[in-house]
């Protein structure tokens, strides 16, 4: 019996090793998505914005399944947890912008989930089907002035996104003090709107999510490939509009 059990255990272990990690991840995310869709968002002041395009609209650069899980599970989770965190507190009456600007006074739960909600709402908008290319107008002029060229800017942005340790974001923002464009990165769900130590303050006009949930189904652990594909979906008209608004405001 001992020999038989040993052989059986060994066979199961060998079969398990043959199962692709991608298959296991897909099964996990199927369960995550199913449970997320079955769970209502906690009552509160914040709501989940719809995607401005279909789940498959960014293919082949970002796959439909990733967009489904990213929006319907992860973003929804941030909204629900944010509502739970602010309900019954003074933060319940604050706008999302007010929460971010006063983040040093907020709880860790508000920090994580307000950041997650704002970052993702922003992220969906600065990507678009048939995106890519290069900016024009005032944004192009500013990039050339502050970075030397679009190529130098994209190199710096790509480096910031690729070198962010663990989970986080890379940003192109209008610096609060100088009014110039600059590239920065933040950990986890922090962003440049937060009044927190160590964060360079400014108005984001472009950002990329480098949490693994943003790319691992298609790109696995190859973050550089994901960043390369991201350039093909950037919604430059939207980024330019945000830049113009930031300069005025």
C-alpha positions in Angstrom: 0.0 0.0 0.0 2.8 2.4 0.8 4.4 1.8 -2.5 1.1 2.2 -4.3 0.4 5.5 -2.5 3.9 6.7 -3.3 3.4 6.0 -7.0 0.0 7.6 -7.0 1.3 10.7 -5.3 4.2 10.9 -7.6 1.9 10.5 -10.7 -0.4 13.3 -9.4 2.6 15.5 -8.8 4.0 14.9 -12.3 0.6 15.6 -13.8 0.3 18.8 -11.8 3.7 20.0 -13.1 2.4 19.6 -16.6 -0.4 22.0 -16.1 0.5 25.4 -17.5 0.7 28.2 -15.0 -1.2 30.2 -17.5 -4.1 27.7 -17.4 -4.0 27.8 -13.6 -4.1 31.6 -13.6 -7.0 31.6 -16.1 -9.0 29.3 -13.8 -8.3 31.5 -10.8 -9.3 34.6 -12.7 -12.5 33.0 -14.0 -13.5 32.4 -10.4 -12.5 35.9 -9.4 -14.5 37.5 -12.2 -17.6 35.3 -11.4 -17.5 36.2 -7.8 -16.9 39.9 -8.5 -19.9 40.1 -10.8 -22.1 38.3 -8.3 -21.2 40.7 -5.5 -22.9 44.1 -5.4 -20.8 47.2 -4.8 -21.1 48.4 -1.2 -23.4 51.4 -0.7 -21.7 54.7 -0.7 -21.0 57.9 -2.8 -18.8 56.3 -5.4 -19.8 54.3 -8.5 -18.0 52.2 -11.1 -17.7 54.0 -14.5 -18.3 51.9 -17.5 -15.5 51.2 -20.0 -15.7 53.7 -22.8 -15.2 50.9 -25.4 -15.8 47.1 -25.7 -13.6 44.7 -23.7 -11.9 43.5 -27.0 -11.5 47.0 -28.4 -7.8 47.2 -27.5 -6.8 43.9 -29.1 -4.3 42.6 -30.1 -2.3 44.9 -27.8 -4.4 44.3 -24.6 -6.7 41.3 -24.6 -10.4 41.3 -23.9 -10.1 38.9 -20.9 -7.6 41.1 -19.2 -9.9 44.1 -19.7 -12.9 42.2 -18.3 -11.1 41.1 -15.2 -9.3 44.4 -14.7 -12.5 46.5 -14.9 -15.2 44.2 -13.6 -13.2 42.6 -10.8 -10.3 44.8 -9.8 -11.7 48.3 -10.4 -15.1 47.3 -9.0 -13.3 46.0 -5.9 -11.6 49.4 -5.3 -14.9 51.2 -5.6 -16.7 48.9 -3.2 -13.9 49.0 -0.6 -13.7 52.8 -0.9 -17.4 53.1 -0.2 -17.0 50.8 2.8 -14.0 52.8 4.1 -15.7 56.2 3.9 -19.2 55.4 5.0 -20.1 56.9 8.4 -16.9 59.1 8.4 -16.3 62.7 7.4 -14.7 61.4 4.2 -18.1 60.3 3.1 -19.0 63.8 2.1 -15.7 64.5 0.2 -15.2 64.2 -3.5 -12.6 61.9 -4.9 -10.4 64.8 -5.8 -10.7 66.1 -2.2 -9.8 62.7 -0.8 -6.7 62.6 -2.9 -5.6 66.1 -2.0 -6.0 65.3 1.7 -4.6 61.8 1.6 -2.1 62.4 4.4 -5.1 62.7 6.7 -6.9 59.6 5.5 -6.8 56.0 6.5 -4.8 53.4 4.7 -8.0 51.8 3.3 -9.0 55.2 1.8 -5.5 55.7 0.4 -5.4 52.3 -1.4 -9.0 52.3 -2.7 -9.4 56.0 -3.6 -6.1 55.8 -5.5 -7.3 52.6 -7.2 -10.6 54.1 -8.2 -9.1 57.4 -9.5 -6.2 55.7 -11.3 -8.3 53.2 -13.1 -11.0 55.7 -14.1 -8.2 57.8 -15.6 -6.5 54.7 -17.2 -9.5 53.7 -19.2 -9.8 57.2 -20.7 -6.2 57.6 -21.9 -6.4 54.4 -24.0 -8.5 54.0 -27.1 -9.0 51.7 -30.1 -6.8 52.7 -33.0 -4.7 54.7 -30.6 -0.9 55.1 -30.7 1.2 57.3 -32.9 2.5 60.6 -31.4 0.9 63.7 -29.9 0.4 66.9 -31.8 -0.3 70.5 -30.9 0.6 72.0 -27.5 1.5 68.7 -26.0 4.0 67.8 -28.7 5.6 71.3 -28.3 5.9 70.8 -24.6 7.3 67.3 -24.9 9.9 68.5 -27.3 10.8 71.4 -25.0 10.9 69.5 -21.7 12.4 66.2 -22.9 14.2 67.1 -26.2 12.1 64.9 -28.4 9.2 62.4 -28.3 11.7 59.5 -28.5 13.6 60.8 -25.4 10.3 61.2 -23.5 9.1 57.7 -24.5 12.4 56.2 -23.4 12.2 57.9 -20.0 8.6 56.9 -19.5 9.3 53.3 -20.5 12.2 53.2 -18.1 10.0 54.5 -15.2 7.4 51.9 -15.9 9.8 49.1 -16.4 11.9 49.9 -13.3 9.0 50.4 -10.9 9.7 47.7 -8.3 6.7 45.5 -7.6 3.2 47.0 -8.3 2.6 50.6 -9.2 2.2 53.2 -11.9 4.3 55.4 -14.2 3.1 58.9 -15.0 3.6 61.9 -17.4 2.4 64.9 -15.4 2.5 68.6 -15.3 4.7 69.5 -12.3 2.8 71.5 -9.7 5.6 73.9 -9.0 7.2 74.5 -12.4 4.4 73.8 -14.8 6.8 71.6 -16.9 6.1 68.1 -18.0 7.9 65.4 -16.1 7.9 61.6 -15.7 7.5 60.0 -12.3 6.3 56.7 -10.8 4.4 55.8 -7.7 4.0 52.5 -5.7 0.8 50.5 -5.4 -2.3 52.8 -6.1 -0.6 56.1 -5.1 -0.6 58.9 -7.7 0.8 62.5 -8.0 -2.4 64.1 -6.8 -1.8 62.8 -3.2 -0.3 65.0 -0.6 2.0 62.3 0.7 5.7 62.3 1.6 8.0 61.2 -1.3 5.4 61.8 -4.0 6.1 64.4 -6.6 3.0 66.5 -6.9 1.4 67.3 -10.2 -1.5 66.7 -12.6 -1.2 63.4 -14.5 -1.9 63.5 -18.2 -0.8 60.0 -19.1 -0.3 56.9 -16.9 0.3 53.2 -17.2 -0.7 50.5 -14.7 2.2 48.1 -14.1 0.4 45.9 -11.6 0.7 42.3 -12.9 -3.1 42.1 -13.2 -2.9 44.6 -16.0 -0.9 42.3 -18.3 -0.1 38.8 -17.0 -2.8 36.9 -18.9 -1.3 38.0 -22.3 2.2 39.0 -21.5 2.8 36.8 -18.4 5.9 38.2 -16.6 7.1 40.2 -19.6 6.4 43.7 -18.5 8.6 45.3 -21.2 6.4 43.6 -23.9 3.3 45.0 -22.2 4.8 48.5 -22.0 5.7 48.3 -25.7 2.1 47.3 -26.6 0.7 50.1 -24.5 2.2 52.7 -26.8 -0.1 51.4 -29.5 -3.3 52.2 -27.6 -2.5 55.6 -26.1 -5.3 58.0 -26.7 -3.2 61.1 -27.6 -6.2 63.4 -28.2 -7.4 62.7 -24.7 -3.9 63.1 -23.2 -3.5 66.4 -25.1 -6.9 67.6 -23.8 -5.8 66.8 -20.3 -2.5 68.6 -20.8 -4.3 71.8 -22.0 -6.7 71.7 -19.1 -3.8 71.2 -16.6 -2.0 74.3 -18.1 -5.1 76.4 -17.6 -6.0 75.1 -14.2 
